[in-house]
């Protein structure tokens, strides 16, 4: 595993990779992996991710495709797949995701709190856009790095 940092307008961002795919992206203040990881700025995946972030923070919808590897439970992966489908500059609610998961699992209902737990464990922030998930009343709730970061990310996408 490898790591490097990226200086963003919102603070330092930590990137992790298996050498081929991005495995983690955390803004300072969000949880980062604790495992022994070698610092290496010279990986192609980090260069690609930094270009993606440059586009994003300049207020443009990134056109670059960053290869990612999401590791977690099947339930979390199912939720994260839905996050990846949220269009740039748009939001959905925890309840919307809960309904979609319930339909996929052929169950009557799914807890929005369970969805919140899965969203909160997203290892690749921004690229897997957990910041685009809001409360059913439109409120900005639950962001691992703090609501202030969620507001800033949504503001970037509204420009």
Order of alpha helices (4+ residues) and beta strands (2+ residues): beta-beta-beta-beta-alpha-alpha-beta-alpha-alpha-beta-alpha
